[in-house]
């Protein structure tokens, strides 16, 4: 029995159920109101749908649900059950249609391609033993994984063949999107700063807090005397994320840092160093390296990523249209 989704997707750490936040160089899709979802019965039958006679089973869908819950660290919220089940059934139907079409067209995938795909998944695990444990925990064998990888690659090849000439983006389309979505290409003021943190534990008493402040004052004195800020940060800062980089925090926007830190960083001029700044993390010495005013990102700067984004949108639209055409000429029965 084939699984509803390739096991390769289930083994990857990241889930495809969430989208990354977009920035000015990769605009987000327009928001839409959620459609009304038909309720899914509390007690599901063994077979949920048939695709040209091939069953989509409850077991297949529940295996995917279990994988999602395992990654999420908790059960599927009751209010999301209908939407998630309907979405998975629909995806299962689409996947089986594509798999059947790839088989009908005799799309071939080489053994070398399959091995390369397996290696991609294997690299997600620190050791070979953990990779094997992941297989065993899902009652999978390497041979079955290879079989499903072959199916997945065949589907990818089928889709690429079908839509390859339909996803190109014309220059005028990029320019039109840029003009119609100006807010997506605005960058707020940014500051690049370095800091030295002398940390204070959350439950520290007055004595410990005073000792930390005294240490911070000594370091500040060294900074003011002209000693190298980066070297002092590497030596004294207790922020493990930035100390190794000489205290460099990179660029950040308004509101990304805690209140007092944010306020001081945006008030200083480039090259200036703060007095001690106290936050819930301890005492900071902040040096502003550079400031960038807010701006509209020029089209030439954003063009490559915008083209990639629009190509992705086109690919998604064309793939959906292809699956819809397969569905129209096939026999799909939704049984719940």
C-alpha positions in Angstrom: 0.0 0.0 0.0 1.3 3.4 -0.9 1.4 6.2 1.7 -0.7 9.3 1.0 2.5 11.4 1.1 6.1 10.5 0.3 7.9 9.4 3.5 10.7 11.7 2.5 8.5 14.6 3.4 7.6 13.1 6.7 11.2 12.6 7.7 12.3 16.1 7.1 12.4 18.3 10.2 10.6 21.3 8.7 6.9 20.9 8.1 5.3 22.2 4.9 2.2 23.4 6.9 3.7 26.8 7.7 5.1 29.6 5.6 8.1 31.7 6.5 7.5 35.3 7.1 8.2 37.4 4.0 10.3 40.5 3.8 10.5 43.4 1.4 12.4 41.3 -1.1 9.9 38.4 -1.0 6.3 39.8 -0.8 3.7 37.8 1.0 0.6 36.5 -0.9 -2.6 38.4 -0.5 -4.6 37.3 2.5 -8.0 35.6 1.9 -10.9 34.8 4.1 -11.0 31.1 5.1 -13.6 29.1 3.2 -16.4 27.2 5.0 -15.2 23.6 5.5 -17.5 20.7 5.3 -17.4 18.8 8.7 -15.5 15.5 8.8 -17.3 12.6 10.6 -16.0 11.9 14.1 -15.9 8.2 13.2 -14.1 7.8 9.8 -14.5 4.8 7.5 -11.5 2.8 6.4 -11.7 4.3 2.9 -12.0 8.1 2.6 -11.8 8.5 -1.1 -11.1 6.7 -4.4 -9.0 7.9 -7.2 -9.6 6.0 -10.4 -10.3 3.0 -8.2 -7.3 3.5 -5.9 -8.2 4.0 -2.3 -7.2 6.9 0.0 -7.4 5.2 3.4 -8.0 6.5 6.9 -4.8 4.8 7.9 -2.8 6.8 5.4 -4.3 10.1 6.5 -3.8 9.3 10.2 -0.2 8.4 9.6 0.3 12.0 8.3 -1.7 13.5 11.2 0.5 11.6 13.7 3.6 12.9 12.0 2.3 16.5 12.2 1.3 16.1 15.8 4.8 14.6 16.6 6.5 17.6 15.1 4.1 20.0 16.8 4.6 18.4 20.2 0.8 18.1 20.8 -2.5 16.9 19.4 -4.3 18.6 16.5 -6.6 21.3 17.9 -10.2 20.3 17.7 -11.2 23.5 15.8 -8.7 22.7 13.1 -9.6 19.0 12.6 -12.1 19.5 9.7 -9.8 21.8 7.8 -6.7 19.7 8.2 -8.4 16.4 7.3 -10.1 18.0 4.2 -6.8 19.5 3.1 -4.9 16.2 3.5 -7.6 14.2 1.7 -7.5 16.7 -1.2 -3.7 16.5 -1.2 -3.8 12.8 -1.2 -6.2 12.8 -4.2 -3.8 15.1 -6.1 -0.8 13.1 -5.2 -2.4 9.8 -6.4 -3.5 11.5 -9.6 0.0 12.7 -10.3 1.5 9.3 -9.4 -1.0 7.5 -11.7 -0.2 10.0 -14.6 3.6 9.6 -14.1 3.1 5.8 -14.3 0.9 6.1 -17.4 3.5 8.3 -19.1 6.3 5.9 -18.1 8.3 8.6 -16.4 11.7 7.1 -15.6 14.0 7.8 -12.6 17.5 6.4 -12.4 18.9 4.5 -9.4 21.5 7.3 -9.0 18.8 9.9 -8.6 17.0 7.9 -6.0 20.2 7.4 -4.0 20.9 11.1 -4.2 17.4 11.8 -2.8 17.9 9.4 0.0 21.2 11.0 0.9 19.5 14.4 1.1 17.3 13.0 3.8 20.1 11.1 5.5 22.0 14.4 5.9 19.2 15.8 8.0 20.4 13.5 10.8 23.6 13.9 12.7 24.5 10.2 12.6 23.5 7.1 10.5 22.2 5.5 13.7 19.7 8.3 14.2 18.6 8.0 10.6 18.0 4.3 11.1 16.1 5.0 14.3 13.9 7.4 12.5 13.0 4.8 9.9 12.4 2.2 12.6 10.1 4.5 14.6 7.9 4.7 11.5 8.1 1.0 10.7 9.9 1.8 7.5 12.6 -0.1 5.5 15.2 1.5 3.3 13.8 -0.3 0.3 10.4 1.1 0.9 11.9 4.6 1.3 13.7 4.2 -2.0 10.4 3.1 -3.7 8.6 6.2 -2.5 11.6 8.4 -3.4 11.3 7.0 -6.9 7.6 7.9 -7.0 8.2 11.4 -5.7 11.0 12.1 -8.2 8.8 10.8 -11.1 6.1 13.2 -10.0 8.5 16.1 -9.8 9.7 15.3 -13.3 6.2 15.0 -14.7 5.2 18.4 -13.3 8.4 20.1 -14.6 7.7 18.6 -18.0 4.1 19.7 -18.0 4.6 23.3 -16.8 8.1 24.2 -17.7 7.1 26.6 -20.5 4.4 28.3 -18.4 6.2 29.7 -15.4 8.4 32.4 -17.0 8.0 35.9 -15.7 8.1 38.9 -18.1 10.0 42.1 -17.0 6.7 44.1 -17.3 5.1 41.7 -14.8 7.8 42.3 -12.3 7.5 46.0 -12.7 3.7 45.9 -12.5 3.9 43.9 -9.2 6.4 46.3 -7.8 4.3 49.4 -8.6 1.1 47.9 -7.3 2.6 46.8 -4.0 4.8 49.7 -2.8 4.3 48.8 0.9 6.0 45.5 0.4 9.2 47.2 -0.6 9.7 49.6 2.3 12.5 49.1 4.8 12.3 50.9 8.1 15.2 52.6 9.8 17.9 50.1 10.9 20.8 50.2 13.3 23.9 48.0 13.4 25.3 47.9 16.9 27.7 45.9 19.0 27.4 45.4 22.7 29.1 44.0 25.8 26.7 42.3 28.2 27.5 41.6 31.9 24.6 39.3 32.7 22.5 39.3 35.9 20.5 36.2 36.7 16.8 36.8 36.9 16.7 35.8 40.6 19.9 37.6 41.6 20.0 39.4 45.0 21.1 42.9 45.5 24.7 41.8 46.2 25.0 39.9 43.0 23.5 42.7 41.0 25.9 45.2 42.5 28.9 43.0 41.7 27.7 42.7 38.1 27.3 46.5 37.8 30.8 47.1 39.3 32.3 44.7 36.7 30.3 46.4 33.9 31.6 49.8 35.1 35.2 48.6 34.9 34.7 47.3 31.3 33.0 50.6 30.4 36.0 52.5 31.8 38.3 50.4 29.5 36.1 51.2 26.5 36.2 54.9 27.2 40.0 54.7 27.6 40.2 53.6 24.0 40.7 49.9 24.3 39.5 47.8 21.4 35.7 47.3 21.8 35.6 44.0 19.9 38.5 42.5 22.0 36.8 43.6 25.2 33.5 42.0 24.0 35.2 38.7 23.3 36.9 38.8 26.7 34.1 40.0 28.9 30.7 39.8 27.2 28.3 37.1 28.5 26.1 37.1 25.5 27.3 33.8 23.8 25.6 34.7 20.5 27.5 37.9 19.9 30.7 37.7 22.1 32.5 35.5 19.6 31.9 38.2 16.9 33.3 41.0 19.0 29.8 41.9 20.3 28.4 42.5 16.8 24.6 42.2 16.7 24.2 43.0 13.0 21.3 45.2 11.8 18.0 45.4 13.6 14.8 47.4 13.3 12.8 49.3 15.9 11.2 47.0 18.4 13.5 44.0 17.8 15.5 44.6 21.0 14.2 45.0 24.5 12.9 48.5 25.4 15.8 50.2 27.1 18.3 48.7 24.7 16.2 49.7 21.7 15.7 53.2 22.9 19.4 53.9 23.5 20.6 52.2 20.3 18.4 54.3 18.1 19.3 57.5 20.0 23.0 57.2 19.5 24.9 58.5 16.5 27.2 56.1 14.5 30.5 55.6 16.4 29.0 56.6 19.8 29.1 54.4 22.9 26.4 54.4 25.6 26.7 54.5 29.3 25.5 51.4 31.1 22.1 50.3 29.9 20.2 48.0 32.3 17.7 45.4 31.0 16.3 42.2 32.4 19.4 40.5 31.0 21.9 42.6 32.9 24.1 45.6 32.0 24.9 46.5 28.4 27.5 48.7 26.9 26.3 49.6 23.4 28.3 51.0 20.5 26.4 52.0 17.3 28.4 51.1 14.2 26.0 52.2 11.5 22.6 53.6 10.8 20.4 53.1 7.8 17.4 55.4 7.3 14.1 54.0 6.2 13.8 53.7 2.4 11.9 52.2 -0.5 14.0 49.3 -1.9 14.8 50.1 -5.5 13.4 47.7 -8.1 16.8 46.8 -9.5 17.8 45.6 -6.0 14.8 43.5 -5.4 14.2 42.3 -9.0 16.0 38.9 -8.8 14.1 37.8 -5.7 10.9 39.2 -6.9 11.2 37.3 -10.2 11.9 34.1 -8.2 8.8 34.8 -6.0 6.6 35.3 -9.1 7.9 32.2 -10.8 7.1 30.3 -7.6 3.6 31.7 -7.7 3.2 30.7 -11.4 4.5 27.3 -10.7 2.0 26.8 -7.9 -0.8 28.0 -10.1 0.1 25.9 -13.1 0.6 22.8 -10.9 -2.8 23.3 -9.4 -4.3 23.7 -12.9 -2.6 20.5 -14.0 -3.9 18.5 -11.1 -7.4 20.0 -11.7 -7.2 18.8 -15.3 -6.2 15.3 -14.2 -9.1 15.3 -11.7 -11.6 16.4 -14.4 -10.7 13.5 -16.7 -10.4 10.9 -14.0 -12.9 9.4 -11.5 -12.5 10.9 -8.0 -15.0 9.9 -5.3 -14.8 11.6 -1.9 -16.6 9.3 0.5 -16.8 11.4 3.7 
